[in-house]
């Protein structure tokens, strides 16, 4: 049996490529680009359900970092609260800096996903955090730390 040389192997691989792999004109793209995908018209709840929500104990969420999609820490979860309409929000201080406490803001649970030991903010751009309303404890009550809720998972 003869040993296979690198040029022979390359020629064999090149010969096995389909003729249409390079396109109709040898790699030049003559077709127009496909239109970009339309904006996601789903509700936040529908997007959350598409992210395979899993059971999480509320106490495990307290104190974990909230990050943007670029892995920058935006703050830490200080409370998990249920509003009167039944919606769950994570409360996080926004704008905290060294000794200065940040203003608490509610982050809807439908807009985040958990990965490892942090929460990723998916549906709210980092620039929009200062625009969120200030959280007031009269807007809802804290959820017991032993309660199990569902939270989307992320593969980031």
Buried (B, 14 or more C-beta within 10 A) or exposed (E): EEEEEEEEEEEEEEEEEEEEEEEEEEEEEEEEEEEEEEEEEEEBEEBBBEBEBEEBBBEBBBEBBBBBEEEEEBBBBBBBBBEEEEBBBBBBBBEBEEEEEBBBBBBBBBBBBBEEEBBBBBBBEEEEBEEBEEBEEEBBEBBEEEEEBEBBBBEE
